Amino acid sequence: MVAKKATKNETAEARQAPADAVVAARSADGPDDGRFHKHFVVQARSWNGDDGVHAANKVAVLQEALLRGLHPRGDVHFDGDEDHQDGKSLVLKYSVGVLPAAYDDQPAATKTPEKALKDLGGSTQVEK
């Protein structure tokens, strides 16, 4: 029996998993909701909600998503914090909407760490 030869586009589409499944497989932390999630653990006693730390973490989330083959869209959102299981730390939760790089037909719209730093005036350091 001879298998029917598929066209180039049909073969590529058949091999691609749904975008949400790709994002879920590549997301570092958090729920499978189509967003890239990243958690950071800090010592609770020294955490003061510093905006500079949030800015640096948001840039790091963009970098991590890109390293995992995901193109961030829009700004990173701070999703809140929760006590860590060790009882001494906090888990800071962040997420950003993403698109797998292989599915992206508008890569120039990707929110890169460079663009985020430019929006912050070139640095994650907050003036006091």
N, C-alpha and C positions, 0 to 999 in steps of 0.2 A: 504494500500500500504506500503510495506517495503522498506526503503531506503537502497541503496547499501552501504555496509560498506567499507570505504576507508582504505588503508593501513596506517601505522603510518607515513611514509614519505609523502604520498600524503596529509594527513591531515595537517601536519606541513607546507608544502609548500603553501597549500591553505590559511592558516591563515596569512602568512607573506605578508606584504605590500612590494612593491618595495623599495629597499634600499634608493633611492633618496627621496621617499615620507617620509620615516622614518627620514632621515637627515633633510629635510625641516621642519618637525613638531617639531623637537628637537633643531633646530638652534635658537640661541638667537636673532640674528639680521641679516639683509641683505637679498640678493636675494636667490631664490630657485635654486641653481646651483650645488647641490651635495656636497658643502663644508659647514663646520660649520663656522658661522660668529659671531663675538662678537665685540661690540662697547664699547668704554670707553669715558667718557666725562671729559674733563679737563678745567680749567680756561684758557682762551686764553692769558690773560696778563702775566701769569706765565709759559706758555709753551715755552720751549726752544729746543725741539727736543731731549732731553736727551736720550742717548742710554740705560742707566740703566732703565728708565721708559719703553722703548720699550721691553727690555729683560724681565722685570717683567710682563708686560702685555702679552707677548707671553707665558710665563709659566702659567699665569692665564687662558689663552684661552685653553691650553691643559687640565688644571684641570676642567674647566667648561664643556668641551666636554665629558670628562670621567664621570663626575657627571650626565650627561644627557644620558649616555649609549652609547656613541659613542667612537670609537677607532681612535685617530688621526694617520695619516700616513704622515711622512715627517715633514718639518719645517713649523712653523706658518709664514704667510706672512703679512707684514704691507701693507694694501691696500690704505693707504692715509688718509687724514683728510678733514673735511669740517666744515664750520661754523654751530654751533648749533642754533636752532630756537630762543634761548633766547638772541642772539646777544652778549653774553659775554663769551661763551665757544666754545671749539672745540670738534668735535667727531672724535676720533681716531679709524680707522676701521682695523680689523684683520680677517684673515680666515686661515683655515687649511683643507686639505683633510681628510675625515673621512670615517669610515665604521661602521654601527651599530654593536654593540657587538654581537648580536645574529647571525649575518651573517659572523663573523670573524672566518676563519679557521686557521689563523696564528696570534694569539694574542701576541706572542712574538715580532712581528714587530710593535706593538703599540708604538708611541712616547709619553712617559709619562713625567710628570713634572720632575721626578727624572732624567730621561735621559737628558732632556733639561738643567737642572741645572749642571749636570756632564759636558755636552758640553761647558757650560759657566765657567767652572772652580770651580763650587760649589756655586756660588752666582750670583745674578743679579746686584750686585754693580759693576760699571765700575770704574776702576782705572784711576785717573786723573794725 
